[in-house]
Amino acid sequence: MKYDVVIVGGGIVGSSAAYFLKKQGFTGSIALIERDTSYAKGCTARSCGGIRQQFSTPENIKLSRFGLNILRHLKEEFGPEADVSFREYGYLILASENGRTILEENHSVQIANGADNVLLDPEGLARQFPWLVTDGLALGCFGKSGEGWLDPYSLMSLFRKAAVAKGVALIQGEVASVRKVAGKAASLTLADGQEIICGSIVNAGGAGAGALARMAGIDLPVGPRKRYVYVLDCPGASEALHKAPLTVDISGIYFRPEGQQFICGLSPEEADEPREMDWEVDYGWFEERIWERLAARVPAFEAIKVVNAWVGHYDYNALDQNAVIGPHPELSNFLFANGFSGHGLQQGPGAGNAIAELILHGSYRTIDLARFGFERIASKTPLFERNVI
Ligand SMILES: Cc1cc2nc3c(=O)[nH]c(=O)nc-3n(C[C@H](O)[C@H](O)[C@H](O)COP(=O)(O)OP(=O)(O)OC[C@H]3O[C@@H](n4cnc5c(N)ncnc54)[C@H](O)[C@@H]3O)c2cc1C
């Protein structure tokens, strides 16, 4: 088999890269290779589906705004039946006195890049969010529009199905090795021994991106980080709390409504990162680290029950928690779209579009993502994102 472009990974990033390549007029052949066509354990299906503009890096804001534009024009893009249950309830990121300056600086960057966010002092927070205890808070940043959450699986499926309808070949298989010839990626071999000759390879392997890069002899610091999401029943929640934004407390805990229930989580400090990348939920993490702080910030959460929980693996870039997008400087037909570190659902469409531009034109046309290139990985020069949730 031979394809001009082989995209490895059929999650939101790979599917949207395939879709935008076709949409932008790429006439060559494209294969989308996915080892698990249930998509059940990929990052995308396990994500919380959030979209925000509350980042500190302009590129991240622009990528998310690209995703927002897709949501705003979903039916034009994918047809009248397209629906991803977008709930535009906003994000609310809280800061203590210590975090005030950073929140203000981030807010300025966001406004300069088109976000519709507002800073609220404790009185403003109490007025707008009566369910919130404002003790210890100096400021909050609230997204008035363009932020919220959606069904991630539906968005991914829309891109994948539309890509396949435009002629992209979906191949079930696990890439096991990459063969290089004369400084180029020449072919991939699947676990069943099948060889696929390729013009270029796009690494859209999510949490498996580091392993895939290693097959081409490339050291990419992207790998899985285990995260827990808990589903809560809160019988005493007010109507206002059921309309709450995704709220990020100063303790790092986040929560948001999910239908008639709520979901919440907390990313661990580096020293507390789980070692095993399995799918076991740690309920002790909720009891010991989350529940008390959650109830202190929102008293209605004193009477809650964990009714469900799931594990997902972040596609974590250990260097700086920002995406790596673009070609490898030497192996130039091997392109990365990796390391989104917990914000790749909303950025998948923008990243896919960017990959399509690079393959078609050799340069970015919509968003300049040069700073997200592999060069900073090679030189170990981090470009830190401050708002990683
Ligand atoms: C708990 C959790 C919450 C999150 N919340 C949010 C959020 O609120 N907002 C947000 O924007 N992002 C969120 N994210 C992050 C987001 O889900 C990811 O950044 C995004 O889905 C990455 O998309 P992807 O297509 O790169 O990865 P994936 O969806 O994981 O797709 C990669 C695919 O590659 C396949 N693959 C890998 N290696 C190979 C191989 N060798 N051969 C064949 N196939 C291979 C995998 O099977 C997988 O299906 C969250 C993630 C988690 C885990």
Ligand as a Chemical Component Dictionary entry (heavy atoms), coordinates in Angstrom:
data_LIG
# 
_chem_comp.id                   LIG 
_chem_comp.type                 NON-POLYMER 
_chem_comp.pdbx_formal_charge   0 
_chem_comp.three_letter_code    LIG 
# 
loop_
_chem_comp_atom.comp_id 
_chem_comp_atom.atom_id 
_chem_comp_atom.alt_atom_id 
_chem_comp_atom.type_symbol 
_chem_comp_atom.charge 
_chem_comp_atom.model_Cartn_x 
_chem_comp_atom.model_Cartn_y 
_chem_comp_atom.model_Cartn_z 
_chem_comp_atom.pdbx_ordinal 
LIG C1  C1  C 0 -9.351  13.464 31.637 1  
LIG C2  C2  C 0 -9.066  14.389 30.486 2  
LIG C3  C3  C 0 -9.717  15.606 30.395 3  
LIG C4  C4  C 0 -9.461  16.467 29.321 4  
LIG N1  N1  N 0 -10.169 17.626 29.236 5  
LIG C5  C5  C 0 -9.973  18.430 28.176 6  
LIG C6  C6  C 0 -10.757 19.594 28.018 7  
LIG O1  O1  O 0 -11.629 19.900 28.835 8  
LIG N2  N2  N 0 -10.535 20.371 26.926 9  
LIG C7  C7  C 0 -9.582  20.065 25.997 10 
LIG O2  O2  O 0 -9.404  20.825 25.054 11 
LIG N3  N3  N 0 -8.824  18.960 26.120 12 
LIG C8  C8  C 0 -9.001  18.131 27.178 13 
LIG N4  N4  N 0 -8.248  17.018 27.316 14 
LIG C9  C9  C 0 -7.141  16.794 26.380 15 
LIG C10 C10 C 0 -7.632  16.284 25.058 16 
LIG O3  O3  O 0 -8.517  15.213 25.261 17 
LIG C11 C11 C 0 -6.448  15.824 24.209 18 
LIG O4  O4  O 0 -5.454  16.827 24.186 19 
LIG C12 C12 C 0 -6.888  15.569 22.773 20 
LIG O5  O5  O 0 -8.005  14.729 22.767 21 
LIG C13 C13 C 0 -5.760  14.953 21.991 22 
LIG O6  O6  O 0 -6.301  14.490 20.781 23 
LIG P1  P1  P 0 -5.485  13.480 19.893 24 
LIG O7  O7  O 0 -6.272  13.227 18.675 25 
LIG O8  O8  O 0 -4.095  13.965 19.756 26 
LIG O9  O9  O 0 -5.360  12.190 20.824 27 
LIG P2  P2  P 0 -6.293  10.893 20.931 28 
LIG O10 O10 O 0 -7.715  11.210 20.974 29 
LIG O11 O11 O 0 -5.731  10.077 22.047 30 
LIG O12 O12 O 0 -6.022  10.174 19.558 31 
LIG C14 C14 C 0 -4.770  9.557  19.300 32 
LIG C15 C15 C 0 -5.050  8.213  18.695 33 
LIG O13 O13 O 0 -3.824  7.672  18.241 34 
LIG C16 C16 C 0 -3.924  6.281  18.325 35 
LIG N5  N5  N 0 -2.568  5.743  18.293 36 
LIG C17 C17 C 0 -1.534  6.073  19.114 37 
LIG N6  N6  N 0 -0.444  5.405  18.772 38 
LIG C18 C18 C 0 -0.766  4.617  17.703 39 
LIG C19 C19 C 0 -0.053  3.680  16.922 40 
LIG N7  N7  N 0 1.234   3.375  17.167 41 
LIG N8  N8  N 0 -0.692  3.076  15.884 42 
LIG C20 C20 C 0 -2.010  3.364  15.625 43 
LIG N9  N9  N 0 -2.741  4.224  16.363 44 
LIG C21 C21 C 0 -2.119  4.845  17.390 45 
LIG C22 C22 C 0 -4.647  6.049  19.647 46 
LIG O14 O14 O 0 -5.287  4.795  19.694 47 
LIG C23 C23 C 0 -5.619  7.205  19.685 48 
LIG O15 O15 O 0 -6.921  6.845  19.285 49 
LIG C24 C24 C 0 -8.498  16.117 28.352 50 
LIG C25 C25 C 0 -7.842  14.892 28.426 51 
LIG C26 C26 C 0 -8.123  14.014 29.472 52 
LIG C27 C27 C 0 -7.417  12.693 29.524 53 
# 
loop_
_chem_comp_bond.comp_id 
_chem_comp_bond.atom_id_1 
_chem_comp_bond.atom_id_2 
_chem_comp_bond.value_order 
_chem_comp_bond.pdbx_ordinal 
LIG C1  C2  SING 1  
LIG C2  C3  SING 2  
LIG C2  C26 DOUB 3  
LIG C3  C4  DOUB 4  
LIG C4  N1  SING 5  
LIG C4  C24 SING 6  
LIG N1  C5  DOUB 7  
LIG C5  C6  SING 8  
LIG C5  C8  SING 9  
LIG C6  O1  DOUB 10 
LIG C6  N2  SING 11 
LIG N2  C7  SING 12 
LIG C7  O2  DOUB 13 
LIG C7  N3  SING 14 
LIG N3  C8  DOUB 15 
LIG C8  N4  SING 16 
LIG N4  C9  SING 17 
LIG N4  C24 SING 18 
LIG C9  C10 SING 19 
LIG C10 O3  SING 20 
LIG C10 C11 SING 21 
LIG C11 O4  SING 22 
LIG C11 C12 SING 23 
LIG C12 O5  SING 24 
LIG C12 C13 SING 25 
LIG C13 O6  SING 26 
LIG O6  P1  SING 27 
LIG P1  O7  DOUB 28 
LIG P1  O8  SING 29 
LIG P1  O9  SING 30 
LIG O9  P2  SING 31 
LIG P2  O10 DOUB 32 
LIG P2  O11 SING 33 
LIG P2  O12 SING 34 
LIG O12 C14 SING 35 
LIG C14 C15 SING 36 
LIG C15 O13 SING 37 
LIG C15 C23 SING 38 
LIG O13 C16 SING 39 
LIG C16 N5  SING 40 
LIG C16 C22 SING 41 
LIG N5  C17 SING 42 
LIG N5  C21 SING 43 
LIG C17 N6  DOUB 44 
LIG N6  C18 SING 45 
LIG C18 C19 SING 46 
LIG C18 C21 DOUB 47 
LIG C19 N7  SING 48 
LIG C19 N8  DOUB 49 
LIG N8  C20 SING 50 
LIG C20 N9  DOUB 51 
LIG N9  C21 SING 52 
LIG C22 O14 SING 53 
LIG C22 C23 SING 54 
LIG C23 O15 SING 55 
LIG C24 C25 DOUB 56 
LIG C25 C26 SING 57 
LIG C26 C27 SING 58 
# 
